[in-house]
């Protein structure tokens, strides 16, 4: 990376850190925050796909966001089999860095087989943890071996830490109840977003990956929360046609 490219990336990172810090207010959209976290990692770090798991009120893990269908299925596989880097990062509170997934067949047989088959060579999992509270994990996938250098791992951890603070910031008065409420809201929102993606995919004959980009673009251009837009598509009066029409605008 040239000095000019390094300066450009540092400026972009500073901007993203400020944007994530802006979530430290009473009213913010958790799914939007987590989507921004993934987008920043994909844009500025040496990885190709990303996924996020959050802990639910019962202590289990639920998939909340993924950058592609391949990442989504790998996240679901970790939830179902209770194995894999993100599951391990959440359980231990430690960063799990794997430069060569093919060497982990004994450690995570199901995950390693699926990840390699999908073309991934490296994976990095960062616990979303603040002190004794772990609320989820960030998974970053690379098609190249050793795709995330040490400096970029530090950046990814810092981004995950800020997003974690954004989720936990309302805990000061009613710690456990507020945390459970925030996380349950995030999980409920994810379900509605997935339903909205399905509506747009069916009506607009679009791949699921493209429908999320359309949702996010429409929400930003109309100053809407992603969750509010998703609900307006899923529940009457349906707004799907208006969103689909924006593809050509």
C-alpha positions in Angstrom: 0.0 0.0 0.0 1.4 3.4 -1.0 1.6 6.3 1.4 -1.2 8.1 -0.4 -3.4 4.9 -0.3 -2.6 4.6 3.4 -3.7 8.2 4.0 -7.0 7.7 2.1 -7.8 4.6 4.1 -7.0 6.3 7.4 -9.3 9.1 6.5 -12.1 6.6 5.6 -11.5 4.7 8.8 -11.8 7.9 10.9 -15.1 8.7 9.2 -16.4 5.2 9.9 -15.4 5.3 13.5 -17.2 8.6 13.9 -20.3 7.1 12.2 -20.3 4.1 14.6 -19.8 6.5 17.6 -22.9 8.3 16.5 -24.9 5.2 17.6 -24.3 6.1 21.2 -27.7 7.8 21.5 -31.0 6.7 22.8 -32.6 5.9 19.5 -30.6 3.8 17.0 -31.2 0.9 14.6 -29.1 -2.1 15.7 -29.3 -3.8 12.3 -28.2 -0.6 10.6 -25.2 -0.4 13.0 -24.2 -4.0 12.3 -24.6 -3.6 8.6 -22.3 -0.6 8.7 -19.8 -2.5 10.7 -19.7 -5.3 8.1 -19.6 -2.9 5.2 -16.6 -1.0 6.6 -14.7 -4.2 7.1 -15.4 -5.4 3.5 -14.5 -2.0 2.1 -11.3 -1.2 3.9 -9.8 -4.5 5.1 -8.4 -7.4 3.1 -11.5 -9.7 3.3 -14.2 -10.7 0.9 -17.3 -11.6 3.0 -18.6 -11.0 6.5 -21.2 -12.3 8.9 -22.6 -11.5 12.3 -24.0 -13.5 15.1 -25.7 -12.1 18.2 -26.5 -13.8 21.5 -30.2 -14.2 22.2 -31.9 -13.8 25.6 -31.6 -17.5 26.2 -27.8 -17.4 25.7 -27.9 -19.0 22.3 -26.6 -17.6 19.0 -28.7 -16.2 16.2 -27.5 -15.0 12.7 -28.2 -11.3 12.3 -26.5 -10.1 9.2 -24.4 -11.6 6.3 -22.8 -10.0 3.2 -23.7 -12.9 0.9 -25.6 -16.2 0.7 -22.4 -18.1 1.2 -21.6 -16.2 4.4 -25.2 -16.6 5.6 -25.1 -20.4 5.2 -21.8 -20.6 7.0 -23.2 -18.5 9.9 -26.3 -20.7 10.1 -24.0 -23.8 10.0 -22.1 -22.6 13.1 -25.4 -21.9 14.9 -26.7 -25.4 14.1 -23.5 -27.4 14.7 -22.2 -25.2 17.6 -18.8 -25.3 16.0 -16.7 -22.8 14.0 -14.6 -19.7 14.5 -17.4 -17.3 15.4 -19.0 -19.8 17.9 -15.6 -20.3 19.5 -14.8 -16.5 19.6 -18.1 -15.8 21.4 -17.6 -18.8 23.8 -14.1 -17.9 24.8 -14.1 -14.1 24.3 -10.9 -14.4 22.3 -10.1 -13.5 18.7 -9.9 -16.6 16.5 -7.6 -16.1 13.5 -7.3 -18.8 10.9 -4.9 -18.2 8.0 -5.6 -21.6 6.4 -9.1 -23.1 6.9 -8.1 -26.4 5.3 -5.9 -27.1 8.3 -8.9 -27.0 10.7 -10.8 -30.1 9.5 -10.2 -31.8 12.9 -11.1 -28.7 14.8 -14.3 -27.8 13.0 -15.1 -30.6 10.5 -18.5 -29.4 9.2 -17.5 -25.7 9.0 -14.1 -26.4 7.4 -15.6 -28.6 4.7 -18.3 -26.1 3.8 -16.0 -23.1 3.9 -13.4 -24.6 1.7 -16.1 -25.9 -0.7 -17.4 -22.3 -1.0 -13.9 -21.1 -1.9 -12.8 -19.5 1.3 -9.2 -20.0 2.5 -9.0 -17.9 5.7 -11.4 -16.7 8.4 -11.2 -14.3 11.4 -13.7 -14.1 14.2 -13.9 -11.2 16.7 -16.0 -11.4 19.8 -18.3 -8.4 20.4 -17.3 -8.1 24.0 -17.1 -5.4 26.7 -15.7 -6.4 30.0 -17.8 -9.5 31.1 -20.5 -9.1 28.5 -20.3 -10.8 25.1 -23.2 -9.9 22.8 -22.1 -11.7 19.6 -19.3 -12.2 17.1 -18.1 -10.7 13.8 -16.9 -13.2 11.2 -14.6 -12.1 8.3 -13.9 -14.5 5.4 -11.1 -14.3 2.8 -10.7 -16.2 -0.5 -6.9 -15.9 0.0 -4.9 -17.6 2.8 -3.7 -15.1 5.5 -6.0 -12.4 4.0 -6.1 -10.3 7.2 -2.7 -9.0 8.4 -2.1 -8.2 12.0 -2.7 -4.4 11.6 -6.0 -5.0 10.0 -7.0 -7.4 12.7 -6.5 -4.6 15.2 -8.7 -2.4 13.2 -11.4 -5.0 12.9 -11.4 -5.5 16.6 -11.7 -1.8 17.3 -14.7 -1.6 14.9 -16.4 -4.5 16.6 -15.7 -3.0 20.0 -17.4 0.3 19.1 -20.4 -1.5 17.7 -20.6 -3.5 20.9 -20.6 -0.3 23.0 -23.4 0.9 20.8 -25.5 -2.1 21.7 -24.7 -2.0 25.4 -24.8 1.7 26.0 -28.3 1.6 27.5 -27.4 -0.9 30.2 -26.4 1.6 32.8 -29.7 1.5 34.7 -31.3 -1.8 34.0 -28.4 -3.9 32.7 -29.8 -7.3 32.0 -33.3 -6.3 31.0 -32.2 -3.6 28.6 -29.6 -5.9 27.0 -32.2 -8.6 26.5 -34.6 -6.1 25.1 -32.1 -4.6 22.7 -30.9 -8.0 21.4 -34.4 -9.3 21.0 -35.3 -6.2 19.1 -32.3 -6.8 16.8 -33.3 -10.4 16.2 -36.9 -9.5 15.5 -35.8 -6.8 13.1 -33.6 -9.2 11.3 -36.6 -11.5 10.7 -38.6 -8.6 9.2 -35.7 -7.6 7.0 -35.4 -11.1 5.7 -39.1 -11.2 5.0 -38.8 -7.9 3.1 -35.9 -9.2 1.1 -38.1 -12.2 0.2 -41.0 -10.0 -1.0 -38.7 -7.8 -3.1 -36.9 -10.9 -4.6 -40.3 -12.5 -5.6 -41.9 -9.4 -6.9 -38.8 -8.0 -8.6 -37.3 -11.3 -9.8 -34.0 -10.3 -8.0 -31.4 -12.3 -6.2 -31.6 -12.0 -2.4 -28.2 -10.3 -2.2 -29.3 -7.5 -4.5 -32.5 -6.9 -2.6 -30.6 -6.0 0.6 -28.5 -3.5 -1.3 -31.8 -2.0 -2.8 -33.3 -1.9 0.7 -30.3 -0.1 2.2 -30.0 2.4 -0.7 -33.7 3.3 -0.5 -33.6 3.7 3.2 -30.6 6.0 3.1 -31.9 8.1 0.2 -35.3 8.6 2.0 -33.8 9.0 5.5 -35.6 5.9 6.8 -34.4 3.3 9.3 -33.9 -0.1 7.6 -36.3 -1.7 10.1 -39.0 0.8 9.4 -38.7 0.3 5.6 -38.7 -3.5 5.9 -41.9 -3.3 7.9 -43.6 -1.1 5.4 -42.8 -3.7 2.7 -44.0 -6.7 4.7 -47.1 -5.2 6.3 -50.0 -3.4 4.5 -50.1 -1.0 2.9 -47.2 -2.6 1.0 -44.4 -0.4 -0.2 -42.6 -3.0 -2.3 -43.5 -1.5 -5.7 -42.1 1.9 -4.7 -38.8 0.4 -3.6 -38.5 -1.7 -6.7 -39.3 1.3 -8.9 -36.3 3.1 -7.4 -34.0 0.6 -9.2 -34.4 2.6 -12.4 -34.2 6.1 -10.8 
